Amino acid sequence: MPRNIDRDEVRRLVGEGAVLAEVLPAAEYEEDHLPGAISLPLRRLEAEALTLLDPTRPVIVYCWDAAWRLESLGFTGVYDYVAGKLDWRRRAFPARAPTMPGRGPSTWPGATSPPATSRSDSGRCATG
């Protein structure tokens, strides 16, 4: 069963090497995502998760459906940041857009961009 976590736990787990995965459509990832997040759109999760992620490494998503799907694929350390990006922005933590196209993460430590807004403000998961 995926474990629900808060932003302090997100920061701790990422600091310990957990992967942060954004499951919104790729276009929304390009607009805005949490620092260090990789793009793994929900629509392609089953097809790409085992290629992009190590099932034994902790993974954090901010989508209940994605968390359950990852567990069904055999991932053992799945965490759901229930409050998601909205909580992150409310605390004035930086949200990042990638500096290079693709799936690679933007930097986590020392990120200084101001909180951004995007279409994903109204929801945690999307089927894109």
KETOR-366108 format. One record per residue (C-alpha): residue number from 1; residue in three letters; x, y, z. Coordinates in steps of 0.25 Angstrom, whole numbers. Example, Ala and Ser with C-alpha at 12.3 -4.5 7.8 and 13.67 -1.06 7.14 Angstrom:
REM KETOR-366108
<pt><k>1</k><r>ALA</r><xx>49</xx><yy>-18</yy><zz>31</zz></pt>
<pt><k>2</k><r>SER</r><xx>55</xx><yy>-4</yy><zz>29</zz></pt>
This chain:
REM KETOR-366108
<pt><k>1</k><r>MET</r><xx>0</xx><yy>0</yy><zz>0</zz></pt>
<pt><k>2</k><r>PRO</r><xx>6</xx><yy>14</yy><zz>-4</zz></pt>
<pt><k>3</k><r>ARG</r><xx>9</xx><yy>22</yy><zz>8</zz></pt>
<pt><k>4</k><r>ASN</r><xx>4</xx><yy>37</yy><zz>9</zz></pt>
<pt><k>5</k><r>ILE</r><xx>15</xx><yy>47</yy><zz>12</zz></pt>
<pt><k>6</k><r>ASP</r><xx>16</xx><yy>62</yy><zz>14</zz></pt>
<pt><k>7</k><r>ARG</r><xx>25</xx><yy>72</yy><zz>8</zz></pt>
<pt><k>8</k><r>ASP</r><xx>36</xx><yy>70</yy><zz>19</zz></pt>
<pt><k>9</k><r>GLU</r><xx>36</xx><yy>55</yy><zz>16</zz></pt>
<pt><k>10</k><r>VAL</r><xx>37</xx><yy>58</yy><zz>1</zz></pt>
<pt><k>11</k><r>ARG</r><xx>50</xx><yy>67</yy><zz>4</zz></pt>
<pt><k>12</k><r>ARG</r><xx>56</xx><yy>56</yy><zz>13</zz></pt>
<pt><k>13</k><r>LEU</r><xx>53</xx><yy>45</yy><zz>4</zz></pt>
<pt><k>14</k><r>VAL</r><xx>58</xx><yy>52</yy><zz>-8</zz></pt>
<pt><k>15</k><r>GLY</r><xx>71</xx><yy>56</yy><zz>0</zz></pt>
<pt><k>16</k><r>GLU</r><xx>73</xx><yy>41</yy><zz>2</zz></pt>
<pt><k>17</k><r>GLY</r><xx>72</xx><yy>37</yy><zz>-12</zz></pt>
<pt><k>18</k><r>ALA</r><xx>57</xx><yy>35</yy><zz>-15</zz></pt>
<pt><k>19</k><r>VAL</r><xx>52</xx><yy>38</yy><zz>-29</zz></pt>
<pt><k>20</k><r>LEU</r><xx>41</xx><yy>49</yy><zz>-31</zz></pt>
<pt><k>21</k><r>ALA</r><xx>32</xx><yy>46</yy><zz>-43</zz></pt>
<pt><k>22</k><r>GLU</r><xx>22</xx><yy>56</yy><zz>-49</zz></pt>
<pt><k>23</k><r>VAL</r><xx>11</xx><yy>48</yy><zz>-55</zz></pt>
<pt><k>24</k><r>LEU</r><xx>4</xx><yy>60</yy><zz>-62</zz></pt>
<pt><k>25</k><r>PRO</r><xx>5</xx><yy>61</yy><zz>-77</zz></pt>
<pt><k>26</k><r>ALA</r><xx>18</xx><yy>64</yy><zz>-83</zz></pt>
<pt><k>27</k><r>ALA</r><xx>14</xx><yy>78</yy><zz>-87</zz></pt>
<pt><k>28</k><r>GLU</r><xx>10</xx><yy>81</yy><zz>-73</zz></pt>
<pt><k>29</k><r>TYR</r><xx>23</xx><yy>76</yy><zz>-68</zz></pt>
<pt><k>30</k><r>GLU</r><xx>30</xx><yy>85</yy><zz>-77</zz></pt>
<pt><k>31</k><r>GLU</r><xx>22</xx><yy>97</yy><zz>-71</zz></pt>
<pt><k>32</k><r>ASP</r><xx>24</xx><yy>94</yy><zz>-57</zz></pt>
<pt><k>33</k><r>HIS</r><xx>29</xx><yy>82</yy><zz>-48</zz></pt>
<pt><k>34</k><r>LEU</r><xx>35</xx><yy>80</yy><zz>-34</zz></pt>
<pt><k>35</k><r>PRO</r><xx>50</xx><yy>82</yy><zz>-34</zz></pt>
<pt><k>36</k><r>GLY</r><xx>57</xx><yy>69</yy><zz>-38</zz></pt>
<pt><k>37</k><r>ALA</r><xx>44</xx><yy>62</yy><zz>-43</zz></pt>
<pt><k>38</k><r>ILE</r><xx>45</xx><yy>53</yy><zz>-55</zz></pt>
<pt><k>39</k><r>SER</r><xx>34</xx><yy>53</yy><zz>-66</zz></pt>
<pt><k>40</k><r>LEU</r><xx>26</xx><yy>40</yy><zz>-65</zz></pt>
<pt><k>41</k><r>PRO</r><xx>12</xx><yy>43</yy><zz>-71</zz></pt>
<pt><k>42</k><r>LEU</r><xx>1</xx><yy>35</yy><zz>-65</zz></pt>
<pt><k>43</k><r>ARG</r><xx>-4</xx><yy>30</yy><zz>-78</zz></pt>
<pt><k>44</k><r>ARG</r><xx>9</xx><yy>24</yy><zz>-81</zz></pt>
<pt><k>45</k><r>LEU</r><xx>13</xx><yy>19</yy><zz>-67</zz></pt>
<pt><k>46</k><r>GLU</r><xx>11</xx><yy>4</yy><zz>-69</zz></pt>
<pt><k>47</k><r>ALA</r><xx>19</xx><yy>4</yy><zz>-82</zz></pt>
<pt><k>48</k><r>GLU</r><xx>30</xx><yy>13</yy><zz>-77</zz></pt>
<pt><k>49</k><r>ALA</r><xx>32</xx><yy>11</yy><zz>-62</zz></pt>
<pt><k>50</k><r>LEU</r><xx>40</xx><yy>-1</yy><zz>-62</zz></pt>
<pt><k>51</k><r>THR</r><xx>49</xx><yy>5</yy><zz>-72</zz></pt>
<pt><k>52</k><r>LEU</r><xx>51</xx><yy>19</yy><zz>-65</zz></pt>
<pt><k>53</k><r>LEU</r><xx>51</xx><yy>14</yy><zz>-51</zz></pt>
<pt><k>54</k><r>ASP</r><xx>57</xx><yy>4</yy><zz>-42</zz></pt>
<pt><k>55</k><r>PRO</r><xx>46</xx><yy>-3</yy><zz>-35</zz></pt>
<pt><k>56</k><r>THR</r><xx>55</xx><yy>-5</yy><zz>-22</zz></pt>
<pt><k>57</k><r>ARG</r><xx>57</xx><yy>10</yy><zz>-21</zz></pt>
<pt><k>58</k><r>PRO</r><xx>47</xx><yy>19</yy><zz>-14</zz></pt>
<pt><k>59</k><r>VAL</r><xx>38</xx><yy>27</yy><zz>-23</zz></pt>
<pt><k>60</k><r>ILE</r><xx>30</xx><yy>39</yy><zz>-19</zz></pt>
<pt><k>61</k><r>VAL</r><xx>18</xx><yy>43</yy><zz>-28</zz></pt>
<pt><k>62</k><r>TYR</r><xx>7</xx><yy>53</yy><zz>-25</zz></pt>
<pt><k>63</k><r>CYS</r><xx>-5</xx><yy>45</yy><zz>-30</zz></pt>
<pt><k>64</k><r>TRP</r><xx>-12</xx><yy>34</yy><zz>-23</zz></pt>
<pt><k>65</k><r>ASP</r><xx>-15</xx><yy>26</yy><zz>-36</zz></pt>
<pt><k>66</k><r>ALA</r><xx>0</xx><yy>26</yy><zz>-40</zz></pt>
<pt><k>67</k><r>ALA</r><xx>4</xx><yy>21</yy><zz>-26</zz></pt>
<pt><k>68</k><r>TRP</r><xx>-5</xx><yy>9</yy><zz>-27</zz></pt>
<pt><k>69</k><r>ARG</r><xx>-1</xx><yy>6</yy><zz>-42</zz></pt>
<pt><k>70</k><r>LEU</r><xx>14</xx><yy>7</yy><zz>-38</zz></pt>
<pt><k>71</k><r>GLU</r><xx>11</xx><yy>-3</yy><zz>-26</zz></pt>
<pt><k>72</k><r>SER</r><xx>4</xx><yy>-12</yy><zz>-36</zz></pt>
<pt><k>73</k><r>LEU</r><xx>16</xx><yy>-13</yy><zz>-45</zz></pt>
<pt><k>74</k><r>GLY</r><xx>25</xx><yy>-18</yy><zz>-33</zz></pt>
<pt><k>75</k><r>PHE</r><xx>30</xx><yy>-5</yy><zz>-28</zz></pt>
<pt><k>76</k><r>THR</r><xx>33</xx><yy>-7</yy><zz>-13</zz></pt>
<pt><k>77</k><r>GLY</r><xx>35</xx><yy>8</yy><zz>-7</zz></pt>
<pt><k>78</k><r>VAL</r><xx>24</xx><yy>16</yy><zz>-13</zz></pt>
<pt><k>79</k><r>TYR</r><xx>20</xx><yy>29</yy><zz>-7</zz></pt>
<pt><k>80</k><r>ASP</r><xx>9</xx><yy>39</yy><zz>-10</zz></pt>
<pt><k>81</k><r>TYR</r><xx>11</xx><yy>54</yy><zz>-7</zz></pt>
<pt><k>82</k><r>VAL</r><xx>-4</xx><yy>56</yy><zz>-4</zz></pt>
<pt><k>83</k><r>ALA</r><xx>-4</xx><yy>71</yy><zz>-4</zz></pt>
<pt><k>84</k><r>GLY</r><xx>4</xx><yy>72</yy><zz>-17</zz></pt>
<pt><k>85</k><r>LYS</r><xx>9</xx><yy>84</yy><zz>-24</zz></pt>
<pt><k>86</k><r>LEU</r><xx>-1</xx><yy>93</yy><zz>-19</zz></pt>
<pt><k>87</k><r>ASP</r><xx>4</xx><yy>91</yy><zz>-5</zz></pt>
<pt><k>88</k><r>TRP</r><xx>18</xx><yy>92</yy><zz>-10</zz></pt>
<pt><k>89</k><r>ARG</r><xx>15</xx><yy>106</yy><zz>-16</zz></pt>
<pt><k>90</k><r>ARG</r><xx>7</xx><yy>111</yy><zz>-4</zz></pt>
<pt><k>91</k><r>ARG</r><xx>20</xx><yy>109</yy><zz>5</zz></pt>
<pt><k>92</k><r>ALA</r><xx>27</xx><yy>117</yy><zz>-6</zz></pt>
<pt><k>93</k><r>PHE</r><xx>37</xx><yy>106</yy><zz>-9</zz></pt>
<pt><k>94</k><r>PRO</r><xx>42</xx><yy>107</yy><zz>-23</zz></pt>
<pt><k>95</k><r>ALA</r><xx>35</xx><yy>100</yy><zz>-35</zz></pt>
<pt><k>96</k><r>ARG</r><xx>44</xx><yy>98</yy><zz>-47</zz></pt>
<pt><k>97</k><r>ALA</r><xx>43</xx><yy>97</yy><zz>-62</zz></pt>
<pt><k>98</k><r>PRO</r><xx>54</xx><yy>89</yy><zz>-68</zz></pt>
<pt><k>99</k><r>THR</r><xx>66</xx><yy>96</yy><zz>-74</zz></pt>
<pt><k>100</k><r>MET</r><xx>67</xx><yy>86</yy><zz>-85</zz></pt>
<pt><k>101</k><r>PRO</r><xx>56</xx><yy>78</yy><zz>-93</zz></pt>
<pt><k>102</k><r>GLY</r><xx>54</xx><yy>64</yy><zz>-89</zz></pt>
<pt><k>103</k><r>ARG</r><xx>51</xx><yy>56</yy><zz>-77</zz></pt>
<pt><k>104</k><r>GLY</r><xx>63</xx><yy>60</yy><zz>-68</zz></pt>
<pt><k>105</k><r>PRO</r><xx>61</xx><yy>66</yy><zz>-55</zz></pt>
<pt><k>106</k><r>SER</r><xx>64</xx><yy>81</yy><zz>-52</zz></pt>
<pt><k>107</k><r>THR</r><xx>72</xx><yy>84</yy><zz>-40</zz></pt>
<pt><k>108</k><r>TRP</r><xx>67</xx><yy>82</yy><zz>-26</zz></pt>
<pt><k>109</k><r>PRO</r><xx>77</xx><yy>88</yy><zz>-17</zz></pt>
<pt><k>110</k><r>GLY</r><xx>78</xx><yy>103</yy><zz>-17</zz></pt>
<pt><k>111</k><r>ALA</r><xx>67</xx><yy>105</yy><zz>-27</zz></pt>
<pt><k>112</k><r>THR</r><xx>63</xx><yy>119</yy><zz>-27</zz></pt>
<pt><k>113</k><r>SER</r><xx>51</xx><yy>121</yy><zz>-37</zz></pt>
<pt><k>114</k><r>PRO</r><xx>39</xx><yy>127</yy><zz>-32</zz></pt>
<pt><k>115</k><r>PRO</r><xx>27</xx><yy>118</yy><zz>-30</zz></pt>
<pt><k>116</k><r>ALA</r><xx>20</xx><yy>117</yy><zz>-44</zz></pt>
<pt><k>117</k><r>THR</r><xx>6</xx><yy>115</yy><zz>-48</zz></pt>
<pt><k>118</k><r>SER</r><xx>1</xx><yy>105</yy><zz>-59</zz></pt>
<pt><k>119</k><r>ARG</r><xx>-12</xx><yy>97</yy><zz>-63</zz></pt>
<pt><k>120</k><r>SER</r><xx>-9</xx><yy>87</yy><zz>-53</zz></pt>
<pt><k>121</k><r>ASP</r><xx>-12</xx><yy>96</yy><zz>-41</zz></pt>
<pt><k>122</k><r>SER</r><xx>-26</xx><yy>90</yy><zz>-41</zz></pt>
<pt><k>123</k><r>GLY</r><xx>-23</xx><yy>76</yy><zz>-39</zz></pt>
<pt><k>124</k><r>ARG</r><xx>-13</xx><yy>65</yy><zz>-35</zz></pt>
<pt><k>125</k><r>CYS</r><xx>-14</xx><yy>55</yy><zz>-46</zz></pt>
<pt><k>126</k><r>ALA</r><xx>-17</xx><yy>55</yy><zz>-61</zz></pt>
<pt><k>127</k><r>THR</r><xx>-19</xx><yy>44</yy><zz>-71</zz></pt>
<pt><k>128</k><r>GLY</r><xx>-9</xx><yy>50</yy><zz>-81</zz></pt>
